[in-house]
Amino acid sequence: MRNSAGVVIVGGGISGCAAAYYLAKRGVDVVLLEKGEIGSEQSGRAWGYVRQQGRHPAELPLMIAASRMWSDLSKELDADLEFIRGGNLVLAETEVDVARFARAERVAKEAGLRSRIISKSEIADIVKGLAGEWAGGLYTADDAHAEPIKTTRAFAAAAERIGAQIYTQCAVSGIELRNGSVEAVVTSRGPIKTSTVVCVAGRWSSRLAKMAGVTLPITAARVSVGATNPAPPITSAGVWGPYVALRQRPTGEIYIGSGYRRPQANHDVTVDSLMNVRMFVPNFLKFRSEFEMSVGPEFVVDVLARLRGRPLWTHHHEPRINERWVRETEQHLYRHFPALRGIGLSRMWGGYIDITPDGVPVIGPVDRPRGFIIAAGFSGHGFALGPITGRLLSEIVCDGKASVDIAPLRCSRFAEGDVLEPMTFP
Ligand SMILES: Cc1cc2nc3c(=O)[nH]c(=O)nc-3n(C[C@H](O)[C@H](O)[C@H](O)COP(=O)(O)OP(=O)(O)OC[C@H]3O[C@@H](n4cnc5c(N)ncnc54)[C@H](O)[C@@H]3O)c2cc1C
């Protein structure tokens, strides 16, 4: 184990692995520390939408830049990422939906995206065998999807090939400061001296920030999804319906998740979520139909783990699956695609997403301590943003500034009371 490094990245999800790759590419001496395995939290559990459509205005410039990078990423990383630029389609059930999507279409067009409202017959060309009456849809041809775990591992492997060092099963439990600057990280395998820490620890980023004396409001929501057995090709687009959202891998498997008219996620109350509750109330009220909040086993496990001095953030904790929701989603899939009835699910999984009070990530350095840089709180969009997140982090380290405007994403916006207006889409 190294005892010093130019930059220490904490977190081996897509953000951390991409940062390791772009930093190593710039010749930086970089070490990445991951408490579990590469992609063992969100980045190995994501659906894989690479979507520009419906992004918050503060996030859209980053997503457009990311989308350009995705085009060459398989070649750049020398790996099959299952990247398919098949577009993204949001299905409108009613004329009211169409009118709402038309507003999103205008915003997208102003940003230069090829989003457009499409008719029922065009939908039939994009999605084969779709039953039901549809009022129309919003389609963005430039959107895409890819396989999250393959992409995350590909970034890690490419980073290692060009000199980054990656240590898994290595948890960071402290950050040492001196005269207002980062001096070292304390890990389960010994200390590492460094002047720069990149915090890309997903849902545990507020814990890590706290070790450096930084307040970062992040809470977690648990999403439950499933994959069907391989099916004949139905679409190359990412499809977002009112009751089921889906994308089909080249393997034929269809990943399914809740649609936009059904609850999207469980919020399990924990000690951390209670600490931040005040900042999240406006967001929670605005999106209350999307979340189901409960005090369940997670609360008890969290309290017991703290009492035993082995808090949850130091080791792997498999998220519970809301099996009932996934089974309901499966039935909606069969209702929309009668020919798929009985195909069955090969697997289900759960994953926690890291959410900020305004649903937009924090990216950038903090004022104090010097040398502490954050990219977290991706609020369910961090896979698509992964390549640009990594590149921007490397620019912040090497050039002292980012090539895309990240000022709206600064961490201090919460303390300044300049929280962004959360966006509802679709
Ligand atoms: C079911 C599901 C579906 C999703 N679908 C999409 C989608 O379609 N498109 C999209 O763009 N996004 C999607 N997301 C969100 C996306 O997965 C995340 O935004 C993204 O993966 C975040 O990557 P990350 O690297 O920032 O965090 P993570 O992947 O969570 O990685 C953080 C890592 O830090 C490690 N860590 C934490 N604390 C420490 C510590 N103290 N020491 C060492 N290591 C530590 C963790 O073990 C973890 O591996 C989805 C998420 C889920 C759960």
The ligand as an SDF file (V2000), in Angstrom:
LIG
                    3D

 53 58  0  0  0  0  0  0  0  0999 V2000
  -31.3410    1.3690   -9.8070 C   0  0  0  0  0  0  0  0  0  0  0  0
  -30.5980    2.5880  -10.3100 C   0  0  0  0  0  0  0  0  0  0  0  0
  -30.8090    3.0360  -11.6050 C   0  0  0  0  0  0  0  0  0  0  0  0
  -30.0850    4.1310  -12.0940 C   0  0  0  0  0  0  0  0  0  0  0  0
  -30.2270    4.4850  -13.4050 N   0  0  0  0  0  0  0  0  0  0  0  0
  -29.4540    5.4850  -13.9220 C   0  0  0  0  0  0  0  0  0  0  0  0
  -29.5180    5.7860  -15.3010 C   0  0  0  0  0  0  0  0  0  0  0  0
  -30.2540    5.1550  -16.0590 O   0  0  0  0  0  0  0  0  0  0  0  0
  -28.7310    6.7980  -15.7760 N   0  0  0  0  0  0  0  0  0  0  0  0
  -27.9090    7.5240  -14.9370 C   0  0  0  0  0  0  0  0  0  0  0  0
  -27.2360    8.4360  -15.4170 O   0  0  0  0  0  0  0  0  0  0  0  0
  -27.8210    7.2240  -13.6330 N   0  0  0  0  0  0  0  0  0  0  0  0
  -28.5710    6.2330  -13.0960 C   0  0  0  0  0  0  0  0  0  0  0  0
  -28.4970    5.9180  -11.7690 N   0  0  0  0  0  0  0  0  0  0  0  0
  -27.6350    6.7490  -10.9140 C   0  0  0  0  0  0  0  0  0  0  0  0
  -26.1870    6.3660  -11.1090 C   0  0  0  0  0  0  0  0  0  0  0  0
  -26.0180    4.9920  -10.8680 O   0  0  0  0  0  0  0  0  0  0  0  0
  -25.3170    7.1660  -10.1280 C   0  0  0  0  0  0  0  0  0  0  0  0
  -25.6320    8.5580  -10.2020 O   0  0  0  0  0  0  0  0  0  0  0  0
  -23.8370    6.9870  -10.4360 C   0  0  0  0  0  0  0  0  0  0  0  0
  -23.5160    5.6180  -10.5600 O   0  0  0  0  0  0  0  0  0  0  0  0
  -23.0140    7.6270   -9.3290 C   0  0  0  0  0  0  0  0  0  0  0  0
  -21.6800    7.2020   -9.4820 O   0  0  0  0  0  0  0  0  0  0  0  0
  -20.6210    7.5830   -8.3720 P   0  0  0  0  0  0  0  0  0  0  0  0
  -19.3360    7.0330   -8.8120 O   0  0  0  0  0  0  0  0  0  0  0  0
  -20.7040    9.0470   -8.1100 O   0  0  0  0  0  0  0  0  0  0  0  0
  -21.1570    6.8530   -7.0270 O   0  0  0  0  0  0  0  0  0  0  0  0
  -21.1690    5.3000   -6.6640 P   0  0  0  0  0  0  0  0  0  0  0  0
  -21.2910    4.4340   -7.8360 O   0  0  0  0  0  0  0  0  0  0  0  0
  -22.1690    5.1320   -5.5680 O   0  0  0  0  0  0  0  0  0  0  0  0
  -19.7110    5.0710   -6.0890 O   0  0  0  0  0  0  0  0  0  0  0  0
  -19.2890    5.5720   -4.8480 C   0  0  0  0  0  0  0  0  0  0  0  0
  -18.3080    4.5710   -4.2770 C   0  0  0  0  0  0  0  0  0  0  0  0
  -17.6790    5.1200   -3.1280 O   0  0  0  0  0  0  0  0  0  0  0  0
  -17.3900    4.0590   -2.2420 C   0  0  0  0  0  0  0  0  0  0  0  0
  -17.1710    4.6280   -0.9030 N   0  0  0  0  0  0  0  0  0  0  0  0
  -18.0660    5.3240   -0.1540 C   0  0  0  0  0  0  0  0  0  0  0  0
  -17.5130    5.6950    1.0130 N   0  0  0  0  0  0  0  0  0  0  0  0
  -16.2260    5.2510    0.9840 C   0  0  0  0  0  0  0  0  0  0  0  0
  -15.1530    5.3380    1.9180 C   0  0  0  0  0  0  0  0  0  0  0  0
  -15.2940    5.9600    3.0860 N   0  0  0  0  0  0  0  0  0  0  0  0
  -13.9690    4.7590    1.5720 N   0  0  0  0  0  0  0  0  0  0  0  0
  -13.8130    4.1410    0.3640 C   0  0  0  0  0  0  0  0  0  0  0  0
  -14.8220    4.0200   -0.5370 N   0  0  0  0  0  0  0  0  0  0  0  0
  -16.0090    4.5900   -0.2360 C   0  0  0  0  0  0  0  0  0  0  0  0
  -18.6330    3.1920   -2.3430 C   0  0  0  0  0  0  0  0  0  0  0  0
  -18.3920    1.8600   -1.8990 O   0  0  0  0  0  0  0  0  0  0  0  0
  -18.9810    3.2880   -3.8160 C   0  0  0  0  0  0  0  0  0  0  0  0
  -18.5080    2.1950   -4.5800 O   0  0  0  0  0  0  0  0  0  0  0  0
  -29.1950    4.8280  -11.2420 C   0  0  0  0  0  0  0  0  0  0  0  0
  -29.0010    4.3860   -9.9340 C   0  0  0  0  0  0  0  0  0  0  0  0
  -29.6860    3.2660   -9.4620 C   0  0  0  0  0  0  0  0  0  0  0  0
  -29.4360    2.7910   -8.0610 C   0  0  0  0  0  0  0  0  0  0  0  0
  1  2  1  0
  2  3  1  0
  2 52  2  0
  3  4  2  0
  4  5  1  0
  4 50  1  0
  5  6  2  0
  6  7  1  0
  6 13  1  0
  7  8  2  0
  7  9  1  0
  9 10  1  0
 10 11  2  0
 10 12  1  0
 12 13  2  0
 13 14  1  0
 14 15  1  0
 14 50  1  0
 15 16  1  0
 16 17  1  0
 16 18  1  0
 18 19  1  0
 18 20  1  0
 20 21  1  0
 20 22  1  0
 22 23  1  0
 23 24  1  0
 24 25  2  0
 24 26  1  0
 24 27  1  0
 27 28  1  0
 28 29  2  0
 28 30  1  0
 28 31  1  0
 31 32  1  0
 32 33  1  0
 33 34  1  0
 33 48  1  0
 34 35  1  0
 35 36  1  0
 35 46  1  0
 36 37  1  0
 36 45  1  0
 37 38  2  0
 38 39  1  0
 39 40  1  0
 39 45  2  0
 40 41  1  0
 40 42  2  0
 42 43  1  0
 43 44  2  0
 44 45  1  0
 46 47  1  0
 46 48  1  0
 48 49  1  0
 50 51  2  0
 51 52  1  0
 52 53  1  0
M  END
$$$$
